[in-house]
Amino acid sequence: MRTTKKILNHATYMPLMEEARFLYLVAAGAVSREQDMPFVQHSTYVRFVAPGRAPASTLVDVATIHIGRTSFTQSYRVREKETGATWVESIQTLVMWDGEFFKSREMQAGFRERLALFDEKQNLDAKQPMPSNPDLHALTDVHPHPGPFRFQIPLKTRWVDEDRHGSLSGNVFWTLMEDGRAMYFGKKGLDLMSKGNAFPFVLLSSALRYFRPGHGSQNVVVDVRTISMGASAFSQHYRIRHAESGDIWCEAEQVFVSWNVAQKRKQPISPEFRLRTGEYDGLPTRNTPAVEVKRAHPKVLTVGDVAALTKAFSQAEVSEFAELSEDRNELHYDKAFAASTRFKRPIVHGALTSSLFSGILGNHLPGPGTVYLSQNTSFKAPAFPGRAVTATVEITNIRADKGIVTFKTSCVDTETKQVLITGESVVMVRKDQVVDKFVSPPNNPIPSKM
C-alpha cells in the first residue's frame, strides 16, 4: 500500500486497516473477493504511536487473536515499510451479522476453522468458541458518562463501504468525529483554534463502540464533550446518532495530548485552554499556575534573580474579585456593556492582574516572610478573561543592611507577548536572605576572611 498525503490524517488509517482485513480474509479462504463481508464492526481501540508521513510505502500487519461464538478479534499494526517504524496499533472486534433480521448470528464452522488454521501461531480454537477475554473487552469498551452533551452539531453522512459490510465504513465515523471536534474547538464552540486552524494537541488513543450499522446520505447529530483534563492530556466523549430516530450509531472515548509543534513534544495544557474548556463542560478549571524560578544561589538573593508565573483568570474569578474589591464596573463582567467600549469584551481588573506580583513575591521569590513596601504600576493594555498572562519579577537592587530588595515587574499576554503591565516592587525580606559580601555559587566555598 502507498499513502499519498504529506502527513496522514487519523481517518486515513481506518481504510488501510479495512483493506488489509479484506486481503487477510481472502488469503485465509474465509471469504471470496466478490463476497460482501458477513460481519460488522463491533468495537475498536486505536493507539497512535508516531505521526505517519507520506508519500511512503506502508505495511499493515494483521492477526486474529480471539474467536468467540458470534465475534472474532484482530490486532493491526500500521508501519512504514522502509524504516519499520510503527505508526498505529489497533485491536478490533467484528460481529457476525444477519442483515435481513438486523441482528448478530452464530459464526459458521468453516469461517472459524479457516481463521484458526491461517493464524495457527495464535493457538486459536478451530472447533468451538473460545472463552471470553476480559482484557480485550476492557480495551475496546466505551464507558458511559453521566450528564448531557452541551455541544451538538448536525451533519450528513456520505456513503463509503470500503470494507464491504453493507454499512458505513469505520473511517466515515472518524471523519464525522473530526468534523465535530473542529466545530467544538472552532468558531461554533470554544473558539480555541489557531489562525491556521491547527489543533494545539495530538490524538493519543481512541476507543470506539459501534451500536448500529450506519448508512450514507443520512442526517446525523454529533455530540462532543470534554470529560476530564490532566496536566498535559484531556479526554473527550463522542456520540453519533441518527437525527430523526435518535438511534445511537457509535460512541467513542478519545485521549489527546497538548503538543508543542515546534519542539515536537508534549507540553502542559495552557491556562486559557483549561479555563474555556472546563467552564464550557463543567470541569474544574483551577490548577496550580506554571511557575519558573531562576536563582544564582538557592538561599541568598542576588541581583538578576528572576521568577515568572503564568495564569488565566476565568470570568467567574473576575466577577468574584468585583465583589471582594467593591469594583463592580460593568466593563469587567457585562458583555453587552463591554461590547460598546474600545475593548469590545469584558476585561480583567488591572489590580487583579497585578496581584500576580504579590503571589510570586510571597511564595516563590523571595518567598514566605516577604513584606510589601511599595508597588509602582503602569497599565499598558488590559488582560481578558480566559487568556493566559505571564507575570515576571526580577531583582534589580539589594540593600543588605536594611533587608530591602527592589524588583522590576512586568506582565505580558502569554500568547501574543503584548506588554500589559510594567512597574517596580520594593519589599522587605529576612536578613538571612541577603549578605553584604559577594556570594559564590553553591558548588564553590565562600572565600574565608583574611
Residue pairs with C-beta under 8 A, 6 or more apart in sequence:
1 16
1 19
1 20
1 57
1 58
1 59
1 60
2 55
2 56
2 57
2 58
3 12
3 52
3 53
3 54
3 55
3 56
3 57
3 58
4 54
4 55
5 12
5 54
6 53
6 54
7 51
7 52
7 53
7 54
8 51
8 52
8 53
8 54
8 87
9 178
10 48
10 174
10 178
10 203
10 206
11 171
11 174
11 175
11 178
12 52
12 171
13 46
13 52
13 78
13 87
13 88
13 90
14 169
14 170
14 171
14 174
15 162
15 169
15 171
16 58
16 60
16 78
17 60
17 62
17 76
17 78
17 90
17 92
18 162
18 163
18 169
18 170
18 171
19 60
19 162
19 163
20 60
20 62
20 76
21 62
21 74
21 76
21 92
21 163
22 31
22 37
22 163
22 164
24 62
24 74
24 118
25 31
25 37
26 32
26 33
27 118
28 114
28 115
28 117
28 118
28 119
29 114
29 118
30 110
30 111
30 114
30 115
30 118
31 37
31 38
35 164
36 164
36 165
36 166
37 163
37 164
37 165
37 166
38 96
38 97
38 108
38 111
39 71
39 72
39 94
39 95
39 96
39 97
39 165
40 94
40 95
40 97
40 165
40 167
40 210
40 213
41 92
41 93
41 94
41 95
41 163
41 165
41 170
41 210
42 71
42 93
42 94
42 95
42 140
42 209
42 210
43 92
43 93
43 140
43 141
43 142
43 207
43 208
43 209
43 210
44 90
44 91
44 92
44 93
44 140
44 170
44 206
44 207
44 208
44 210
45 90
45 91
45 92
45 139
45 140
45 205
45 206
45 207
45 208
46 88
46 89
46 90
46 205
46 206
46 207
46 208
47 88
47 89
47 90
47 204
47 205
48 87
48 88
48 202
48 203
48 204
48 205
49 86
49 87
49 88
49 89
50 85
50 86
50 87
51 87
51 202
52 58
52 78
52 80
52 87
52 88
53 80
56 80
56 81
56 82
57 80
57 81
57 82
58 78
58 79
58 80
58 81
58 87
59 78
59 79
59 80
59 81
60 76
60 77
60 78
60 79
61 75
61 76
61 77
61 79
62 74
62 75
62 76
63 74
63 75
63 119
63 122
64 72
64 73
64 74
64 115
64 116
64 118
64 119
64 122
64 124
65 73
65 74
65 75
65 91
65 119
65 122
65 124
65 136
66 72
66 73
66 124
66 130
66 133
66 136
67 73
67 107
67 112
67 115
67 116
67 124
67 125
67 129
67 130
68 107
68 129
68 130
68 132
69 106
69 107
69 129
70 95
70 96
70 104
70 105
70 106
70 107
71 93
71 94
71 95
71 96
71 104
71 107
72 93
72 94
72 107
72 112
72 115
73 91
73 92
73 93
73 94
73 133
73 136
74 91
74 92
74 93
74 94
75 89
75 90
75 91
76 88
76 89
76 90
76 91
76 92
77 86
77 88
77 89
77 90
78 86
78 87
78 88
78 89
78 90
79 85
79 86
79 87
80 87
91 136
91 139
91 140
92 140
93 136
93 140
95 104
96 104
96 105
96 106
96 107
96 108
96 111
97 103
97 104
97 105
97 165
97 213
98 104
98 105
99 166
107 129
109 127
112 126
112 127
113 126
113 127
115 124
116 124
116 125
116 126
117 126
124 130
139 207
140 207
140 208
140 209
141 207
141 209
142 207
142 208
142 209
142 251
142 252
142 253
143 253
145 225
145 227
145 237
147 225
147 282
149 223
149 224
149 225
149 237
149 239
150 225
150 280
150 281
151 180
151 183
151 184
151 189
151 223
151 224
151 225
151 280
152 221
152 222
152 223
152 224
153 179
153 180
153 183
153 184
153 188
153 221
153 222
153 224
154 219
154 220
154 221
154 222
154 243
155 176
155 179
155 180
155 219
155 220
155 221
155 222
156 217
156 218
156 219
156 220
157 168
157 172
157 176
157 214
157 215
157 216
157 217
157 218
157 220
158 172
158 216
158 217
159 168
159 215
159 216
159 217
160 168
160 169
160 171
160 172
160 216
161 167
161 168
161 169
162 169
162 171
163 169
163 170
165 213
166 213
167 213
167 214
167 215
168 213
168 214
168 215
168 216
168 249
170 208
170 210
172 214
172 216
173 208
173 210
173 214
173 240
173 249
173 250
173 252
176 220
176 222
176 240
177 222
177 224
177 238
177 240
177 252
177 254
179 222
180 222
180 223
180 224
180 238
181 199
181 224
181 236
181 238
182 193
182 197
183 189
183 224
184 190
184 224
185 191
185 192
185 193
185 199
186 192
186 193
186 197
187 193
189 224
189 280
190 276
190 277
190 280
191 276
192 200
192 272
192 273
192 276
192 277
193 199
194 200
198 261
199 256
200 258
200 259
200 270
200 273
201 234
201 256
201 257
201 258
201 259
202 256
202 257
202 259
203 254
203 255
203 256
204 233
204 255
204 256
204 257
205 254
205 255
206 252
206 253
206 254
206 255
207 252
207 253
207 254
208 250
208 251
208 252
209 250
209 251
209 252
210 249
210 250
211 247
211 248
211 249
211 250
211 251
212 247
212 248
212 249
213 249
214 220
214 240
214 242
214 249
214 250
218 242
218 243
219 242
219 243
219 244
220 240
220 241
220 242
220 243
220 249
221 240
221 241
221 243
222 238
222 239
222 240
223 237
223 238
223 239
223 240
223 241
224 236
224 237
224 238
225 236
225 237
225 281
226 234
226 235
226 236
226 237
226 277
226 278
226 280
226 281
226 283
227 235
227 236
227 237
227 253
227 281
227 283
228 234
228 235
228 283
229 235
229 269
229 274
229 277
229 278
229 283
229 284
230 269
231 268
231 269
231 287
232 257
232 258
232 266
232 267
232 268
232 269
233 255
233 256
233 257
233 258
233 266
233 269
234 255
234 256
234 258
234 269
234 277
235 253
235 254
235 255
235 256
236 253
236 254
236 256
237 251
237 252
237 253
238 250
238 251
238 252
238 253
238 254
239 248
239 250
239 251
239 252
240 248
240 249
240 250
240 251
241 247
241 248
241 249
242 249
257 266
258 266
258 267
258 268
258 269
258 270
258 273
259 265
259 266
259 267
260 266
260 267
268 290
270 312
270 388
270 414
270 415
271 287
271 289
271 290
271 310
271 311
271 312
271 388
271 414
272 312
272 386
272 387
272 388
272 414
272 415
274 285
274 287
274 312
275 285
275 312
275 314
275 385
275 386
276 386
277 283
278 284
278 285
279 285
279 314
279 315
279 316
279 386
285 314
289 309
289 310
289 311
289 359
290 309
290 310
290 311
291 307
291 308
291 309
291 310
291 360
291 364
292 307
292 308
293 305
293 306
293 307
293 364
293 365
294 305
294 306
294 307
295 301
295 302
295 305
295 365
296 302
296 304
296 305
296 439
296 441
297 439
297 441
297 442
298 442
299 432
299 433
300 433
300 434
300 435
300 439
301 365
301 366
301 395
301 398
301 405
301 429
301 433
301 434
302 395
302 398
302 439
303 395
303 396
303 397
303 398
304 394
304 395
305 365
305 394
305 395
306 365
306 392
306 393
306 394
306 395
307 360
307 364
307 365
307 392
307 393
308 360
308 390
308 391
308 392
308 393
309 356
309 359
309 360
309 364
309 390
309 391
310 388
310 389
310 390
310 391
310 414
311 356
311 388
311 389
311 391
312 385
312 386
312 387
312 388
312 389
313 321
313 348
313 352
313 353
313 383
313 385
313 386
313 389
314 385
314 386
315 333
315 346
315 385
315 386
317 352
317 385
318 332
318 333
318 346
318 348
318 349
318 352
318 385
319 332
319 333
321 327
321 349
321 351
321 352
322 328
322 329
322 332
322 333
322 349
325 349
325 351
325 352
327 349
327 351
330 337
330 338
331 337
331 338
331 341
331 343
331 346
331 347
332 338
332 346
332 347
332 348
332 349
333 346
334 346
335 345
335 346
338 344
338 345
338 346
338 347
339 345
343 382
343 384
345 384
346 384
346 385
347 382
347 383
347 384
347 385
348 382
348 383
348 384
348 385
350 377
350 379
350 382
350 421
353 383
353 389
353 391
353 411
353 420
353 421
354 375
354 377
354 391
354 409
354 411
354 421
354 423
356 389
356 391
356 411
357 375
357 391
357 393
357 407
357 409
357 411
357 423
357 425
358 372
359 391
360 391
360 393
361 370
361 372
361 393
361 407
361 425
361 427
362 368
362 370
365 393
365 395
366 405
366 427
366 429
366 430
366 433
369 429
369 430
370 427
370 428
370 429
371 427
371 428
371 429
372 425
372 427
373 404
373 426
373 427
373 428
374 424
374 425
374 426
375 409
375 423
375 424
375 425
375 426
376 423
376 424
376 425
377 409
377 421
377 422
377 423
378 421
378 422
378 423
379 420
379 421
380 419
380 420
380 421
380 422
381 413
381 418
381 419
381 420
382 420
383 389
383 411
383 413
383 420
387 413
387 414
387 415
388 413
388 414
388 415
389 411
389 412
389 413
389 414
389 420
390 411
390 412
390 413
390 414
391 409
391 410
391 411
391 421
392 409
392 410
392 411
392 412
393 407
393 408
393 409
393 425
394 407
394 408
394 409
395 405
395 406
395 407
396 406
396 407
396 408
396 424
397 405
397 406
398 404
398 405
398 406
398 434
399 405
399 434
400 434
400 435
400 436
401 436
402 428
403 428
403 429
403 430
403 431
403 433
403 434
404 426
404 427
404 428
404 429
405 426
405 427
405 428
405 429
405 434
406 424
406 425
406 426
407 424
407 425
407 426
407 427
408 423
408 424
409 421
409 422
409 423
409 424
409 425
410 419
410 421
410 422
410 423
411 419
411 420
411 421
411 422
412 418
412 419
412 420
413 420
439 446
440 446
440 447
